[in-house]
Amino acid sequence: MVKSLERGITSPVFPSKETRLSRTKITVFVPSTSGKTKPLTARQFNRRIKTVVRVMTGGDNRFKGFGGTTRFKGTGTFVSSKGRTRGKVIAEKVGVVESFVPAGSLNLKSRRQFTRFIKESKKEWGQETVFVSIESPKRKAEEVHRL
């Protein structure tokens, strides 16, 4: 939120204690491969990211109230636990999609629906796991879910 000051200068309005404590950040790490090592085309990868963004912003009517998202690309690494790459460090491009969820929007029903979406995506994408991070002021530490 931005508050206008004199002469059109803007200054951020920092959240109050109540507002700061009422948000949860959910981050989904979107893999750029099918399976562990088969790279997607740029178009396929972007389509995957856009699907996650659409779901997290309520664009497909499953998860109302997640709000907007921030997305960026990075590199993720993990140690493979299966197959011929077992025990090896795998590096891949990832799409990172984050959303701040207002208090009360992440109820048990919406959390279950979102978990179902991630598990369905994991299967469709041919992944061992898809990481989801949940940060909340009510929790002492960040939760990382391997779904």
Contacts in CASP RR format, 6 or more apart in sequence:
PFRMAT RR
TARGET T0000
AUTHOR 0000-0000-0000
METHOD contacts of the structure
MODEL  1
MVKSLERGITSPVFPSKETRLSRTKITVFVPSTSGKTKPLTARQFNRRIK
TVVRVMTGGDNRFKGFGGTTRFKGTGTFVSSKGRTRGKVIAEKVGVVESF
VPAGSLNLKSRRQFTRFIKESKKEWGQETVFVSIESPKRKAEEVHRL
1 12 0 8 1.000
1 13 0 8 1.000
2 10 0 8 1.000
2 11 0 8 1.000
2 12 0 8 1.000
2 13 0 8 1.000
3 10 0 8 1.000
3 11 0 8 1.000
3 12 0 8 1.000
3 13 0 8 1.000
4 10 0 8 1.000
5 11 0 8 1.000
20 137 0 8 1.000
21 103 0 8 1.000
21 137 0 8 1.000
21 138 0 8 1.000
22 102 0 8 1.000
22 103 0 8 1.000
23 100 0 8 1.000
23 101 0 8 1.000
23 102 0 8 1.000
23 103 0 8 1.000
23 136 0 8 1.000
23 137 0 8 1.000
24 100 0 8 1.000
24 101 0 8 1.000
24 103 0 8 1.000
24 106 0 8 1.000
24 134 0 8 1.000
24 135 0 8 1.000
24 136 0 8 1.000
24 138 0 8 1.000
25 98 0 8 1.000
25 99 0 8 1.000
25 100 0 8 1.000
25 101 0 8 1.000
25 133 0 8 1.000
25 134 0 8 1.000
25 135 0 8 1.000
25 136 0 8 1.000
26 56 0 8 1.000
26 66 0 8 1.000
26 98 0 8 1.000
26 99 0 8 1.000
26 101 0 8 1.000
26 106 0 8 1.000
26 114 0 8 1.000
26 132 0 8 1.000
26 133 0 8 1.000
26 134 0 8 1.000
27 96 0 8 1.000
27 97 0 8 1.000
27 98 0 8 1.000
27 132 0 8 1.000
27 133 0 8 1.000
27 134 0 8 1.000
27 135 0 8 1.000
28 52 0 8 1.000
28 56 0 8 1.000
28 96 0 8 1.000
28 97 0 8 1.000
28 98 0 8 1.000
28 118 0 8 1.000
28 130 0 8 1.000
28 131 0 8 1.000
28 132 0 8 1.000
29 76 0 8 1.000
29 94 0 8 1.000
29 95 0 8 1.000
29 96 0 8 1.000
29 130 0 8 1.000
29 131 0 8 1.000
29 132 0 8 1.000
29 133 0 8 1.000
30 45 0 8 1.000
30 48 0 8 1.000
30 49 0 8 1.000
30 52 0 8 1.000
30 94 0 8 1.000
30 95 0 8 1.000
30 96 0 8 1.000
30 97 0 8 1.000
30 130 0 8 1.000
31 48 0 8 1.000
31 92 0 8 1.000
31 94 0 8 1.000
31 125 0 8 1.000
31 127 0 8 1.000
31 130 0 8 1.000
32 39 0 8 1.000
32 40 0 8 1.000
32 45 0 8 1.000
32 48 0 8 1.000
32 92 0 8 1.000
32 93 0 8 1.000
32 94 0 8 1.000
32 95 0 8 1.000
33 39 0 8 1.000
33 40 0 8 1.000
33 92 0 8 1.000
33 127 0 8 1.000
34 40 0 8 1.000
34 125 0 8 1.000
34 126 0 8 1.000
35 125 0 8 1.000
35 126 0 8 1.000
35 127 0 8 1.000
35 128 0 8 1.000
36 80 0 8 1.000
36 85 0 8 1.000
36 90 0 8 1.000
36 128 0 8 1.000
37 85 0 8 1.000
37 90 0 8 1.000
39 92 0 8 1.000
40 48 0 8 1.000
45 93 0 8 1.000
45 95 0 8 1.000
48 121 0 8 1.000
48 125 0 8 1.000
49 71 0 8 1.000
49 95 0 8 1.000
49 97 0 8 1.000
51 121 0 8 1.000
52 97 0 8 1.000
52 121 0 8 1.000
53 69 0 8 1.000
53 71 0 8 1.000
53 97 0 8 1.000
54 60 0 8 1.000
55 62 0 8 1.000
55 63 0 8 1.000
55 114 0 8 1.000
55 117 0 8 1.000
56 63 0 8 1.000
56 66 0 8 1.000
56 67 0 8 1.000
56 68 0 8 1.000
56 69 0 8 1.000
56 97 0 8 1.000
56 99 0 8 1.000
57 66 0 8 1.000
57 67 0 8 1.000
57 68 0 8 1.000
57 69 0 8 1.000
57 99 0 8 1.000
58 64 0 8 1.000
58 65 0 8 1.000
58 66 0 8 1.000
58 67 0 8 1.000
62 113 0 8 1.000
62 114 0 8 1.000
62 117 0 8 1.000
63 110 0 8 1.000
63 113 0 8 1.000
63 114 0 8 1.000
63 117 0 8 1.000
64 105 0 8 1.000
64 110 0 8 1.000
65 101 0 8 1.000
65 102 0 8 1.000
65 105 0 8 1.000
66 99 0 8 1.000
66 101 0 8 1.000
66 105 0 8 1.000
67 99 0 8 1.000
67 100 0 8 1.000
67 101 0 8 1.000
67 102 0 8 1.000
68 99 0 8 1.000
68 100 0 8 1.000
69 97 0 8 1.000
69 98 0 8 1.000
69 99 0 8 1.000
70 97 0 8 1.000
70 98 0 8 1.000
70 99 0 8 1.000
71 95 0 8 1.000
71 96 0 8 1.000
71 97 0 8 1.000
71 98 0 8 1.000
72 95 0 8 1.000
72 96 0 8 1.000
73 93 0 8 1.000
73 94 0 8 1.000
73 95 0 8 1.000
73 96 0 8 1.000
74 93 0 8 1.000
74 94 0 8 1.000
74 95 0 8 1.000
74 96 0 8 1.000
75 91 0 8 1.000
75 92 0 8 1.000
75 93 0 8 1.000
75 94 0 8 1.000
76 91 0 8 1.000
76 92 0 8 1.000
76 93 0 8 1.000
76 94 0 8 1.000
77 89 0 8 1.000
77 90 0 8 1.000
77 91 0 8 1.000
77 92 0 8 1.000
78 89 0 8 1.000
78 90 0 8 1.000
78 129 0 8 1.000
79 87 0 8 1.000
79 88 0 8 1.000
79 89 0 8 1.000
79 90 0 8 1.000
80 86 0 8 1.000
80 87 0 8 1.000
80 88 0 8 1.000
80 89 0 8 1.000
80 90 0 8 1.000
80 128 0 8 1.000
81 87 0 8 1.000
81 128 0 8 1.000
82 128 0 8 1.000
115 145 0 8 1.000
115 147 0 8 1.000
118 130 0 8 1.000
118 132 0 8 1.000
118 147 0 8 1.000
119 147 0 8 1.000
121 130 0 8 1.000
122 129 0 8 1.000
122 130 0 8 1.000
122 147 0 8 1.000
129 146 0 8 1.000
129 147 0 8 1.000
130 146 0 8 1.000
130 147 0 8 1.000
131 144 0 8 1.000
131 145 0 8 1.000
131 146 0 8 1.000
131 147 0 8 1.000
132 144 0 8 1.000
132 145 0 8 1.000
132 147 0 8 1.000
133 142 0 8 1.000
133 143 0 8 1.000
133 144 0 8 1.000
133 145 0 8 1.000
134 142 0 8 1.000
134 143 0 8 1.000
134 145 0 8 1.000
135 142 0 8 1.000
135 143 0 8 1.000
END
